[in-house]
Amino acid sequence: MIVGNSSIEMLDLRNNQLQDGGLRHICDALRNKETLEKSALSALVLWNNRLTSGSMDALANALVGSSSLFRLLFMKSSVGECAG
């Protein structure tokens, strides 16, 4: 759904119990070459998905590669403070 899609502007995934593994899969799709070339995704909503610091490296890498994604809505998580 994400790879190569040029029409999705907002991906609202709140309350889906993605957990870290699910977020890593989404980040893989966001880093895909075809996605980076065609994506219009400007907002990603990740509220209440049982995410922890275990997936934040993948999310950071996906955000660095994206030129269109500028809004990340991220609440009700168990991320805590990140070292580094």
C-alpha positions in Angstrom: 0.0 0.0 0.0 2.8 2.4 0.8 5.5 1.3 -1.8 5.1 3.3 -5.0 1.9 5.0 -3.9 1.8 8.6 -5.0 -1.6 9.6 -3.8 -1.6 8.9 0.0 -0.9 12.1 1.8 -1.9 11.1 5.4 -1.5 7.6 6.8 -3.5 7.4 10.0 -2.5 4.2 11.9 -3.7 5.1 15.4 -5.0 2.4 17.7 -3.8 -0.5 15.6 -1.5 -2.2 18.1 1.4 -2.1 15.5 4.0 -2.7 18.2 7.7 -2.3 17.2 7.7 -5.1 14.6 4.8 -3.5 12.7 6.4 -0.1 12.7 9.7 -1.6 11.4 7.8 -3.0 8.4 6.2 0.4 7.7 9.6 2.0 8.0 11.0 -0.5 5.5 8.3 0.5 3.0 9.0 4.2 3.6 12.7 3.7 2.9 12.0 1.8 -0.4 13.5 3.5 -3.4 10.2 3.6 -5.3 8.4 5.1 -2.3 11.1 7.8 -1.8 10.8 8.8 -5.5 6.9 8.9 -5.7 5.6 9.4 -2.2 3.2 12.3 -1.4 3.0 11.2 2.2 3.2 14.2 4.4 1.7 13.0 7.7 2.0 9.7 9.7 -0.2 9.2 12.7 1.1 6.5 15.2 -1.0 7.2 18.3 -1.5 4.3 20.7 0.3 1.5 19.0 2.3 0.0 21.8 5.6 1.3 20.4 8.8 1.3 22.4 12.3 2.6 22.0 13.0 -0.7 20.1 11.7 0.7 16.8 12.9 4.3 17.1 16.1 3.7 15.1 14.0 2.4 12.2 11.7 5.3 12.4 14.5 7.8 12.5 16.1 6.3 9.4 12.8 6.4 7.6 12.3 10.0 8.4 15.8 11.0 7.4 15.2 9.6 3.9 11.8 11.2 3.3 11.6 14.6 1.7 7.8 14.8 1.9 7.0 13.5 5.4 6.9 16.6 7.7 4.3 15.7 10.3 4.6 12.8 12.7 1.8 12.5 15.3 3.0 10.2 18.1 1.2 9.9 21.4 0.4 7.3 24.0 3.6 5.2 23.5 6.1 3.6 25.8 9.2 5.1 24.1 10.6 6.9 27.1 13.9 8.6 26.9 16.4 7.5 24.3 20.1 7.2 25.0 22.6 8.8 22.7 
